[in-house]
Amino acid sequence: MRITIILPSLDEGPLLRQTVDASFGYLAGQDVGVLIVTSARLTTPETRVVIEELKASYPGRVDSFDQTRPGLGSAAREAIERVQGDAIIFMAADMETPPEVLPAIVEKLERGYDIVATNRWCNGITFNGYHPVKLVLAFIFQQIFRILYFTNLRDLTYGYRAYKISVIKEINWEETRHPFFFEAILKPLRLGYKIAEVDVPWDTFSSRKASTGRAKPLDLFTYIRTGLRIRFLTKKRMLLRDAPTPRDGSRYN
């Protein structure tokens, strides 16, 4: 299985190197490449130096490009357009998404799942270093949309996920900012793809550097709008024009 790890990167510097080194280490023996998505305006010179060092350290296995449209969702969508192979994994470049979970994610892909999501809620409402009010609101938000989408998946917004290339390239993606990762689980749920979930305890990474590209409070309204719109969108409109007929039901785990 040819796997590409997608890393949008702005100012992570040494943490980017740690992420790439650890990812290759945990997936030793796998056919893995890394594609780093940078911003011509926002990616720092220090981070670009690290990227060039990584290319020298892993010749032919690390590549990068500047996204042409703003936003995290745009970075992900432009990476999807470029990638070939069998699967992609979205991660954060600052060690917020624990690389030690990668073997479990890949194992689920090898077992035939179309998508592997990760879940931060495996120990309930216990995110260390998270504002209590924000945490409760996030938990309620997750529960509401779990009910609306009839799913047992427990974390619908965390962007640490793996997708089969054949799946992610046949869906019509629309979001350009953080809600892309909400869209990127809701549309597959509606289309009936086979989705597994892997637990990622928040304790594992709560002490690591917080991402500078986090969603803003006002994005909550965009998330709600996105979730409600997709719930009633026809399956035909969720697929690219030349994609196969939508699947017939809820085959998620």
N, C-alpha and C positions, 0 to 999 in steps of 0.2 A: 504494500500500500504506500503510495507516494503522498506524503502529508506536507502541507505548507502552513506554518504558523504566521499569522498576521499580527503585526505589532505597530499600531499607530504611535508615533513618538514625537514629543515636543521638547521637553527639557530634562529627561530622565538621566542622561549622562551615564555614570557608573552603574546605576541600577539597570539600565538597558543591557549592559554587558552581563551583569549577573543573571538577568532573565534569559538571555540567549545561551549563555554557558550552561545554566541549570537545565534548560529545556533540552539541549542536545545531550546532556548527561543522563537525564531521566529517560530519554528515548533512544539511548544507544542501541544500535542494531537495527533501528527503523530507518526507512528512507525519508529523511526529514529535511526541509528547507525552511528558511525564515525570510519573509518579505516585510520590510520595515517601511511604513508609510509616513512620510515627512511633510511638513508644511513649509513652503518657501518663505513665508512671513514669520512663522512662530517657532519653528524648530531652531534651537540654539546652536551656535557654532561648536560649543563643547560637545553637544550630543552628536553633531555631524562628524566630529573627530572620532568619537567612539564607533560610529557606524562604519567609517572607513577602516578602523582597526579590526572590527569584526569581519569585514569582507576579506581582509588580509589573513585573519586567523582561520577562517572557514571558507576557503576559495570555492566558488561555485555553489555554496550552500546558503549564503546570505546575500540578499539583494535589497535595493531600496528605490523609491521614486517619490517625487513631490506630487501630492494630490492637486488637482486642478480646481476643485470646488471646495468651499469651506464646510467644516462640520465633521464630527466623528462618523456619522452615518455615511457621508460622502466618502470618507477615507476607506471605510469598509466596502462600500459598493465599488469603488474604483479598484480595490484589491481583488474583489471577486471577478471583475472583468478580465484581469490580467492572469489569474492563476489557472494552471492546468494541473492534472494529476487526479488523485482519488478523493482527497479530503482536505479541508482547511480547519484550523483551530484559531479562534479569536482569543487573544490574551491582552493583558495590560503590560506595558513596557517597564513598569516600576516595581515589579515583584508583588503587586497586590493580588494577582491571580496565581496561586501557589503552583509552581511547576511540578511539585511532587505528586499532583493529582493526574498528570498527563498519562502515565501508564494505564490507569483505570479508565480514562476517557477513550484511549485508543483501543483498549480491550473491548469496550462496548461497540465501537465501530466495527471491529473485526467479527463480532458476533452478529452483525447484520443490521444494526440500528442505523437509521438515516441521519439522526441528529442525537448528539449527547449534550445535555444541559447540565449545569452545576447548581447546587443548592446550598445557600448560606444559612438556611433556617433549620438545619438538622437538629440543633439543640434548642429550638424554640426562640423566644425573643431574648437572645443573650449576646448581641453584638457588642463587644468591648469597644469603648471609645466612641460610641454612637449616641447622639443626643436622644434621651428617652422619648420625648414627644415625637420627634421625627421617626424614631424606630417604630413606635406604636402606629403612627399614620401609615408608614410603609407596610407594616404587617396587615393592616386593615385593607389597604389598597390591593395587596396580593390576594387576600381572601375573596374580595369582591370579584376580581377578574378570574380567579380559579372557578368560581361558581358560574360566571357568565360563559366561560368556555368549557365547562364540564370536564375539567382536567384534574388529575392527581399531581401534576407537576407543582412544586412548591415555591419555585423562584422564577418568576416570569420576566424579570428585568436585568438579571446579572448577565453581562456580556461574555463571560467565560464559557465558550461553547465550541463544539465541533460539528461540522456538517459534511456530508458526502457532497462532492462537487456536483454530481448529477442532480442533486436536489436543489442546492442553493442557486444554481445557474438557471433553473427553470421558473423561478418565482419572480414576479414583478415587484421589485423593491422601490419604495417611494420616500421614506424618511431620510433626511440628510443630517440630523443631529442625534443626540443621545437616544431618543425614542426609537431609533432604528433597531436596537436590540430587543425592544418590546415587540415591534412589528415582526422581527425575525424569529420569534417563537409563536406569535399568534397566528400568522398566516400558515405556517406548517401544521399547527394544531387544527385549523379549519380544513386543511387539505388532507388530513389523515395520515401524515407521515409517522413512521415508527420512531418514537422519541424515548430515550433513556435518561436517567438522572443520576448524577454522582454527587455525594455529599462533600461539601467543602466547609468545614467549621470556621466561623469567623475568627476564632482564637488563633488559627494558623497564621493569619496575616494582619491582625488588627494593629500590630505594632509597626508595620511597615509603612513606608512613605505613602501619604495620601496622594491620589492622582490629581494633577493640576487641571485635568479636563473633565471634572465631575459635572453631572447635571446640575442646573441651577433650580432654585425653588419654583420659578415660573414655569419650568418644564413640566411640572405636575399636570397643568392644564393640557399640555400637548400630549402627554401620556394618556390622559383620560379620553381626549378626543380621538387619539389613535386607536385605543382599545375599543371604543364604542363603534367607530366607523368600520373597523375590520370585522367586528362581530356580525355585521349585517351586509358585508360586501359579498357579491357573488363569487363563487370559486373561479369562474372563468376570468374575472377581472384580476384575480390574484396571480394568475399565471401569465408568462410571456406568450406572445401570440403564437409562436411555433412550439410551445411546450405540449407535452402529452395531456390527455384528458385528466381532469382532477380525480384523485382517488376517492373511494367511496365512503369513508367514514372515519371513526376515531380509533386509530390503531396505536394510540400513544400509551406509554407505560406510566 
